[in-house]
Amino acid sequence: MEERMKKRVFSAIQPSGMLTLGNYLGALKNWKNMTEDFECIYAVADLHTITVRQDPAAFRKQIYNTCAILLAIGIDPENVTLFKQSSVAGHSQLSWLLSCYTQFGELSRMTQFKDKSLKHADNVNLGLFAYPTLMAADILLYNADLVPVGADQKQHLEITRDIATRFNHIYGDVFTIPEPYIPKTGARVMSLQDPTSKMSKSDENVNAWVAILDKPEDIMRKFKRAVTDSDNKICVAEGKDGINNLIGIYSAITGKTTEQVVNEFEGKGYGDFKTAVGEAVVEELRPIREKFDLYISDKKQLEDIYFKGAEKADYIARRTVSKVMKKIGFVR
Ligand code: TYM
């Protein structure tokens, strides 16, 4: 395998609905930080998004919005390869090839598939089932060393590693085996209304999740209404899911350890704590929202960024697909 000066990072995000504080703390904050030390390739996973039915106009809008948010977070397309998955044919091609090296049984065990098929019981399509194979193709196409994701994607990373190992075992050293890169805090931001379940943009209760683009007053309202418990003690403990979640969010934003957060709020009430967390989130997201307004107003620039990124990604992707096909025995 080729020698690289810097380790390569790949990750992707779906352009579905509004991006949330969970997406930001679990993944996007790391995406930005990693650009300094690694060669980074980031995709907007639009092919993944159609596993759930999308309204065409809203989908199109989200594809632009996602690019503008990534730029607003500080991801610089001059240093990073930023593109749309659907613009690089290699994703679909490698996905098919790898599907012949993925077992029905292992896909059936995926918790996300089980959850989503319950939620969208009227549309349990083949794409939803094969989703992890497309995700494996995304990562293996670029021979990524590291994949920054939130904790909910860990199982998909494991199956990616299994598929790559299986393929390498048959054909030799073709794929790099990727490592997940999961942050210590913020890896699993929970719903503000039901802190035993993950914060998700598809939650119908808007008070359960914070969008990266939410207005300050909305963010404050959501944190003030966050579900906690009745013992009014700010500490990490079993059964205190709401408070554990707020401590995690505050710690992920401020960089303080859990212990430091607990000390800072010793003797204070939940009201004060919720306000402090809300304010920290407002200040973290404020510059992103302001810059977003700037980027989203120039659609042509967003299209150019996507186009140039796809050209760079395509160059790598073609080489991988052709190597894989050759190994399998296809004729050129
Ligand atoms: P997606 O679009 O659901 O989420 C994007 C990233 O945000 C993280 N995330 C969270 N982290 C912490 N707390 C939360 N509540 C939370 N919600 C979401 C996710 O872990 C993810 O890192 N299948 C992927 C997209 C994808 C991908 C890939 C990722 C497609 N191909 C290849 C990595 C590599 C997904 O649906 O993420």
Boltz pocket constraint, residues with backbone or C-beta under 6 A from the ligand:
constraints:
  - pocket:
      binder: B
      contacts: [[A, 10], [A, 11], [A, 12], [A, 13], [A, 14], [A, 15], [A, 21], [A, 22], [A, 23], [A, 24], [A, 25], [A, 26], [A, 27], [A, 28], [A, 45], [A, 48], [A, 134], [A, 135], [A, 138], [A, 139], [A, 147], [A, 148], [A, 149], [A, 150], [A, 151], [A, 152], [A, 153], [A, 186], [A, 187], [A, 188], [A, 189], [A, 190], [A, 198], [A, 199], [A, 200]]
      max_distance: 6.0
